């Protein structure tokens, strides 16, 4: 295994799996540095969606071939996500997206809450893990918001501990920040929540493409993620401990089953995309086997993949930060010390002097370099950092199909922007 970890990352093989990476803009290859808003997808995900339409396009539980194939596909994709999260397939449900799933879950949990009960959220989170819980203020639930340490954009654990009390019924925390890349100590926070008698909800959307998720080790009660952030289609998935999925009553139509996890899947799902979810997990497992042929199970192959991609992405991040620090006027938000890279993923945001981030993104976009500007729905953090009224930040999101050459192009483009502006 040690030798496998030292094996050079085969970036050429990786990029061959993604047809969209061949796109050109004004005669230059597109550099997709926009992964946090949604990654590109490998060909096998595209094939899975097409194959569904060709051979299994029917609704569920019918007494005919295509419906049975559809049922089998859903079971298969549920099992794939169970391997991805390290849980039982009966603890995985599918939905429109993480935001919609979280609103539905918050509403269901809200049935059991009363005025004066408290929920803790954080300043570091995407609003999809804030607004659904704040909606419960309508019935008198009190929302406490844990602050950050501004110097490195990490969660203020002391503040979180102060705000988690005997009145706390749920703690909602992101696994990783979609602006500054900070990875939160989820297992530690879960212990804190459970010690207070509270539930733990994790938004793992941004973490999923960068690190292996193990809900058993985390011991969280609920965890949501979005496959389109880890090389799959635009949908959401929810893990819930079986006892919690049985405990709470979802809002649903009367004829629908009362048995989890299906009872949490409102209406007819976008079944062709569920096929793509299973294919996305299988792609990551295939990557793991390409990096290390020794895994015997899909879960082991996923572990091998994330070992390899984490090391590769970290090298790109180090290159990016070193380059940005040579450009006058750059202010990087979050952790920049290589010794602390285990506390962050390869998503980085910065400002360049007083230049509006949209102007910079447009300049780079004309050169085929795709970045995002704004607040990315992490409104609390953008306001806390004092950049919301300035147009937010410019965000670069590195994933394992990006290259050192693309990082160099970005740095060169930023240098050219400074010279011309």
C-alpha positions as CSV (number, residue, x, y, z in Angstrom):
1,X,0.0,0.0,0.0
2,X,2.8,2.4,0.8
3,X,4.2,1.9,-2.7
4,X,0.7,2.5,-4.2
5,X,0.5,5.9,-2.3
6,X,3.8,7.0,-3.9
7,X,2.6,6.2,-7.4
8,X,2.5,9.2,-9.7
9,X,-1.0,10.6,-10.2
10,X,-2.1,9.8,-13.8
11,X,-3.6,13.1,-14.7
12,X,-3.6,12.2,-18.4
13,X,-5.9,9.2,-17.7
14,X,-8.1,11.3,-15.5
15,X,-8.6,14.0,-18.1
16,X,-9.4,11.5,-20.8
17,X,-12.5,10.5,-18.7
18,X,-14.0,14.0,-19.0
19,X,-15.1,15.0,-22.5
20,X,-16.0,18.5,-21.6
21,X,-12.4,19.3,-20.8
22,X,-11.7,19.5,-24.5
23,X,-13.8,22.7,-24.7
24,X,-12.0,25.7,-26.2
25,X,-12.5,29.5,-25.7
26,X,-11.1,31.9,-28.1
27,X,-8.6,29.3,-29.3
28,X,-7.5,28.3,-25.8
29,X,-8.3,25.2,-23.8
30,X,-10.9,25.9,-21.1
31,X,-9.5,25.7,-17.6
32,X,-12.4,24.6,-15.4
33,X,-11.5,26.2,-12.0
34,X,-15.2,26.5,-11.1
35,X,-15.6,23.1,-9.4
36,X,-17.2,24.4,-6.2
37,X,-20.3,25.4,-8.1
38,X,-20.4,22.0,-9.9
39,X,-17.8,19.7,-11.3
40,X,-17.6,18.4,-14.8
41,X,-18.7,14.8,-15.3
42,X,-16.9,11.7,-16.7
43,X,-18.2,9.9,-19.8
44,X,-19.6,7.0,-17.8
45,X,-22.0,9.3,-16.0
46,X,-23.2,10.6,-19.4
47,X,-23.5,7.0,-20.6
48,X,-25.5,5.9,-17.5
49,X,-28.1,8.7,-18.1
50,X,-28.4,7.8,-21.8
51,X,-28.6,4.1,-21.1
52,X,-31.4,4.7,-18.6
53,X,-33.5,6.4,-21.3
54,X,-32.8,3.6,-23.7
55,X,-33.5,0.6,-21.5
56,X,-35.1,1.5,-18.2
57,X,-37.3,4.6,-18.7
58,X,-40.3,3.9,-16.6
59,X,-41.8,4.7,-13.2
60,X,-41.1,2.5,-10.2
61,X,-42.8,-0.8,-9.1
62,X,-44.5,-1.7,-12.4
63,X,-45.1,-5.2,-13.5
64,X,-43.0,-5.0,-16.7
65,X,-39.4,-5.0,-17.8
66,X,-38.4,-1.3,-18.0
67,X,-40.0,-0.6,-14.6
68,X,-38.1,-3.6,-13.0
69,X,-34.9,-2.3,-14.5
70,X,-35.6,1.1,-13.1
71,X,-36.1,-0.4,-9.6
72,X,-32.9,-2.4,-9.9
73,X,-31.0,0.8,-11.0
74,X,-32.3,2.8,-8.0
75,X,-31.3,0.0,-5.6
76,X,-27.9,-0.1,-7.3
77,X,-27.3,3.6,-7.0
78,X,-28.5,3.6,-3.4
79,X,-26.0,0.9,-2.6
80,X,-23.3,2.9,-4.4
81,X,-24.0,6.0,-2.2
82,X,-24.0,3.7,0.8
83,X,-20.5,2.7,0.0
84,X,-19.6,6.3,-0.7
85,X,-20.8,7.3,2.8
86,X,-20.1,4.1,4.6
87,X,-23.6,3.4,5.8
88,X,-26.5,1.0,5.0
89,X,-28.5,1.6,1.7
90,X,-31.7,1.9,3.8
91,X,-30.2,5.1,5.2
92,X,-29.7,6.9,1.9
93,X,-32.5,8.9,0.2
94,X,-32.4,11.0,-3.0
95,X,-33.8,14.4,-3.6
96,X,-33.8,17.5,-5.9
97,X,-30.7,19.1,-4.3
98,X,-29.2,19.6,-0.9
99,X,-31.1,22.9,-0.3
100,X,-34.5,21.3,-1.0
101,X,-33.6,18.2,1.1
102,X,-32.6,20.4,4.0
103,X,-35.7,22.5,3.9
104,X,-37.8,19.3,3.9
105,X,-35.9,17.8,6.8
106,X,-35.9,21.0,8.8
107,X,-39.7,21.2,8.4
108,X,-40.1,17.6,9.5
109,X,-37.8,18.0,12.6
110,X,-39.7,21.2,13.3
111,X,-42.8,19.2,14.0
112,X,-41.2,18.1,17.3
113,X,-39.8,21.5,18.3
114,X,-41.4,24.1,20.5
115,X,-40.9,27.8,21.3
116,X,-37.7,28.3,23.2
117,X,-35.9,25.3,21.7
118,X,-32.6,26.2,20.1
119,X,-30.6,25.3,17.0
120,X,-27.0,26.3,16.4
121,X,-25.7,27.3,12.9
122,X,-22.4,28.8,11.9
123,X,-21.1,31.9,10.2
124,X,-19.0,29.7,8.0
125,X,-21.9,27.9,6.2
126,X,-23.6,28.1,2.9
127,X,-27.1,29.6,3.4
128,X,-28.6,26.2,2.5
129,X,-27.5,25.1,6.0
130,X,-28.7,28.3,7.7
131,X,-32.0,29.4,6.0
132,X,-33.9,26.1,6.5
133,X,-33.2,26.2,10.2
134,X,-33.9,29.9,10.5
135,X,-37.3,29.2,8.9
136,X,-38.2,27.5,12.2
137,X,-38.0,30.9,14.0
138,X,-41.6,31.3,12.8
139,X,-42.7,28.9,15.5
140,X,-40.5,30.4,18.2
141,X,-37.3,28.3,17.8
142,X,-34.2,30.3,18.7
143,X,-31.3,30.2,16.3
144,X,-27.8,30.7,17.7
145,X,-24.9,31.5,15.3
146,X,-21.4,30.4,16.1
147,X,-18.7,32.9,14.9
148,X,-15.4,32.4,13.1
149,X,-11.8,33.3,13.8
150,X,-11.3,35.9,11.1
151,X,-7.5,35.6,10.8
152,X,-7.7,32.1,9.3
153,X,-11.4,31.8,8.6
154,X,-11.8,28.8,10.9
155,X,-14.8,28.0,13.1
156,X,-14.5,29.5,16.6
157,X,-14.9,26.3,18.6
158,X,-15.1,28.2,21.9
159,X,-18.0,30.2,20.7
160,X,-19.7,27.1,19.3
161,X,-19.3,25.4,22.8
162,X,-20.8,28.4,24.5
163,X,-23.8,28.5,22.3
164,X,-24.5,24.7,22.5
165,X,-26.5,24.3,25.7
166,X,-29.1,22.1,27.3
167,X,-31.7,24.0,25.2
168,X,-30.0,23.0,21.9
169,X,-31.9,20.5,19.8
170,X,-29.8,20.5,16.7
171,X,-26.4,21.6,15.6
172,X,-26.0,22.3,11.8
173,X,-22.4,22.6,10.5
174,X,-20.8,22.4,7.1
175,X,-18.1,19.8,6.6
176,X,-16.0,22.3,4.5
177,X,-16.5,26.0,3.6
178,X,-17.5,26.6,0.0
179,X,-15.7,30.0,0.0
180,X,-12.5,29.6,2.0
181,X,-12.1,25.8,2.0
182,X,-11.9,25.4,5.8
183,X,-12.6,21.8,7.0
184,X,-14.5,21.7,10.2
185,X,-13.7,19.0,13.0
186,X,-17.0,17.3,12.4
187,X,-16.4,14.3,14.8
188,X,-15.5,16.7,17.6
189,X,-18.6,18.8,17.0
190,X,-20.8,15.8,16.8
191,X,-19.6,14.7,20.3
192,X,-20.3,18.2,21.6
193,X,-23.8,18.1,20.1
194,X,-24.6,14.7,21.4
195,X,-23.3,15.5,24.9
196,X,-25.9,18.3,24.9
197,X,-28.6,15.9,23.8
198,X,-28.8,17.5,20.4
199,X,-28.9,16.1,16.9
200,X,-26.1,16.7,14.4
201,X,-26.7,17.8,10.8
202,X,-23.8,18.0,8.3
203,X,-23.7,19.8,5.0
204,X,-21.0,17.8,3.2
205,X,-21.7,19.3,-0.3
206,X,-18.3,21.0,-0.6
207,X,-16.3,18.4,1.1
208,X,-17.4,15.4,-0.9
209,X,-15.2,15.9,-4.0
210,X,-12.1,16.4,-1.8
211,X,-12.3,13.9,1.0
212,X,-13.6,10.5,2.0
213,X,-16.8,10.7,4.0
214,X,-17.4,8.1,6.8
215,X,-20.7,8.7,8.6
216,X,-20.0,5.8,11.0
217,X,-16.8,7.4,12.2
218,X,-18.4,10.9,12.3
219,X,-21.5,9.5,14.2
220,X,-23.6,12.4,12.8
221,X,-27.4,12.0,12.6
222,X,-27.9,13.5,9.2
223,X,-25.5,14.4,6.3
224,X,-26.5,15.8,3.0
225,X,-24.4,16.2,-0.2
226,X,-24.9,16.9,-3.9
227,X,-23.5,14.5,-6.5
228,X,-23.0,17.3,-9.1
229,X,-20.2,18.5,-6.8
230,X,-18.5,15.1,-7.0
231,X,-18.6,14.5,-10.7
232,X,-22.3,13.5,-10.9
233,X,-25.6,14.9,-12.0
234,X,-27.6,17.7,-10.5
235,X,-29.4,16.0,-7.6
236,X,-29.0,15.7,-3.8
237,X,-28.6,12.9,-1.4
238,X,-29.4,12.5,2.3
239,X,-27.9,10.2,4.9
240,X,-30.0,9.7,8.0
241,X,-29.4,7.2,10.8
242,X,-32.1,4.6,10.5
243,X,-33.5,5.4,13.9
244,X,-33.8,9.1,13.0
245,X,-35.4,8.5,9.7
246,X,-38.0,6.4,11.5
247,X,-38.4,8.9,14.4
248,X,-39.4,11.9,12.3
249,X,-42.4,12.1,10.1
250,X,-41.8,13.6,6.6
251,X,-44.3,15.6,4.7
252,X,-45.5,13.5,1.8
253,X,-48.6,12.4,-0.2
254,X,-50.8,9.8,1.5
255,X,-50.4,6.9,-0.9
256,X,-46.6,7.0,-0.6
257,X,-44.9,4.5,1.5
258,X,-44.2,5.2,5.2
259,X,-41.0,3.1,5.1
260,X,-37.6,4.9,5.1
261,X,-35.7,5.8,3.0
262,X,-38.4,6.0,0.3
263,X,-40.8,8.0,2.5
264,X,-38.4,10.8,2.4
265,X,-38.3,11.0,-1.4
266,X,-41.2,13.3,-2.3
267,X,-42.9,12.6,-5.6
268,X,-41.4,10.9,-8.7
269,X,-37.6,11.3,-8.6
270,X,-35.4,12.4,-11.6
271,X,-34.6,8.7,-12.1
272,X,-32.3,9.1,-15.0
273,X,-30.1,11.3,-12.8
274,X,-30.1,8.7,-10.0
275,X,-28.5,6.4,-12.6
276,X,-25.8,9.0,-13.0
277,X,-25.3,9.2,-9.3
278,X,-24.3,5.5,-9.2
279,X,-22.0,6.0,-12.1
280,X,-20.3,8.9,-10.5
281,X,-19.5,6.8,-7.4
282,X,-18.2,4.1,-9.7
283,X,-16.0,6.5,-11.6
284,X,-14.3,7.5,-8.3
285,X,-13.9,3.9,-7.4
286,X,-12.4,3.2,-10.9
287,X,-10.0,6.0,-10.3
288,X,-9.0,4.4,-7.0
289,X,-8.3,1.1,-8.7
290,X,-6.3,2.9,-11.4
291,X,-4.1,4.5,-8.7
292,X,-3.9,1.3,-6.6
293,X,-5.0,-2.1,-8.0
294,X,-5.1,-3.7,-4.5
295,X,-8.6,-2.8,-3.3
296,X,-11.1,-5.7,-3.0
297,X,-14.3,-3.7,-2.4
298,X,-15.8,-0.5,-3.8
299,X,-15.3,1.2,-0.5
300,X,-11.6,0.4,-0.5
301,X,-11.3,1.7,-4.0
302,X,-13.0,4.9,-2.9
303,X,-10.5,5.2,-0.1
304,X,-7.6,4.7,-2.6
305,X,-9.0,7.4,-4.9
306,X,-9.3,10.0,-2.2
307,X,-5.8,9.2,-0.9
308,X,-4.4,9.9,-4.4
309,X,-6.6,13.0,-5.2
310,X,-6.0,14.6,-1.8
311,X,-2.2,14.5,-2.4
312,X,-2.5,15.8,-5.9
313,X,-4.9,18.6,-5.1
314,X,-2.7,19.7,-2.2
315,X,0.2,20.1,-4.6
316,X,-1.9,22.3,-6.8
317,X,-3.1,24.3,-3.9
318,X,0.5,24.9,-2.7
319,X,1.4,26.1,-6.2
320,X,-1.6,28.4,-6.3
321,X,-1.0,30.0,-2.9
322,X,2.7,30.5,-3.6
323,X,2.0,32.2,-6.9
324,X,-0.8,34.4,-5.5
325,X,1.5,35.7,-2.8
326,X,3.8,37.2,-5.4
327,X,1.0,39.3,-6.9
328,X,0.7,42.8,-5.4
329,X,-2.6,43.6,-3.8
330,X,-3.8,40.0,-3.3
331,X,-5.6,39.2,0.0
332,X,-6.2,35.5,0.5
333,X,-8.9,34.4,2.9
334,X,-8.4,31.4,5.0
335,X,-5.5,29.0,5.8
336,X,-2.3,29.6,3.8
337,X,0.3,27.7,5.9
338,X,1.2,24.4,4.2
339,X,1.6,22.7,7.6
340,X,-2.1,23.2,8.1
341,X,-3.4,22.0,4.7
342,X,-5.1,19.1,6.4
343,X,-7.5,21.7,7.8
344,X,-8.6,22.9,4.4
345,X,-9.5,21.7,0.9
346,X,-8.3,23.0,-2.4
347,X,-10.8,25.9,-2.7
348,X,-9.4,29.3,-2.3
349,X,-10.9,32.8,-2.4
350,X,-9.2,36.2,-2.5
351,X,-9.5,39.8,-3.4
352,X,-7.2,41.7,-5.7
353,X,-6.9,45.3,-4.5
354,X,-10.1,47.2,-5.0
355,X,-10.9,45.5,-8.3
356,X,-14.4,44.1,-8.5
357,X,-14.3,40.3,-8.6
358,X,-16.8,40.2,-11.5
359,X,-14.4,42.2,-13.7
360,X,-11.5,39.9,-12.9
361,X,-13.6,36.8,-13.6
362,X,-14.7,38.2,-17.0
363,X,-11.1,39.1,-17.9
364,X,-10.1,35.5,-17.1
365,X,-13.1,34.0,-18.8
366,X,-12.2,35.6,-22.1
367,X,-8.9,33.7,-21.8
368,X,-10.7,30.4,-21.2
369,X,-10.1,30.4,-17.4
370,X,-13.3,29.8,-15.5
371,X,-13.6,31.2,-12.0
372,X,-16.5,32.3,-9.8
373,X,-17.1,35.7,-8.2
374,X,-19.5,36.8,-5.5
375,X,-20.6,35.3,-2.2
376,X,-21.6,31.8,-3.5
377,X,-24.7,31.8,-1.1
378,X,-22.4,31.9,1.9
379,X,-23.9,35.3,2.8
380,X,-23.0,35.3,6.5
381,X,-19.4,34.7,5.8
382,X,-19.2,37.3,3.0
383,X,-20.8,39.9,5.4
384,X,-18.6,38.9,8.3
385,X,-15.4,39.3,6.2
386,X,-16.6,42.8,5.0
387,X,-16.6,42.0,1.4
388,X,-20.3,41.6,0.6
389,X,-20.7,45.3,-0.3
390,X,-17.6,45.1,-2.4
391,X,-18.8,42.3,-4.7
392,X,-17.6,39.4,-2.7
393,X,-14.4,37.6,-3.7
394,X,-12.9,35.7,-6.6
395,X,-13.0,31.9,-6.0
396,X,-10.7,29.3,-7.5
397,X,-11.8,25.7,-7.0
398,X,-9.3,23.0,-7.7
399,X,-10.3,19.4,-8.2
400,X,-8.4,16.3,-9.4
401,X,-8.8,16.9,-13.1
402,X,-7.1,20.3,-12.9
403,X,-3.4,20.7,-13.8
404,X,-0.4,22.6,-12.8
405,X,-0.4,24.2,-16.2
406,X,-3.9,25.6,-15.6
407,X,-2.7,27.1,-12.3
408,X,0.1,28.8,-14.1
409,X,-2.3,30.1,-16.7
410,X,-4.5,31.5,-13.9
411,X,-1.5,33.2,-12.2
412,X,-0.3,34.6,-15.6
413,X,-3.8,35.9,-16.3
414,X,-4.1,37.7,-12.9
415,X,-0.7,39.3,-13.5
416,X,-1.8,40.5,-16.9
417,X,-5.0,41.9,-15.3
418,X,-3.0,43.9,-12.8
419,X,-0.8,45.3,-15.6
420,X,-3.8,46.4,-17.7
421,X,-5.9,47.7,-14.8
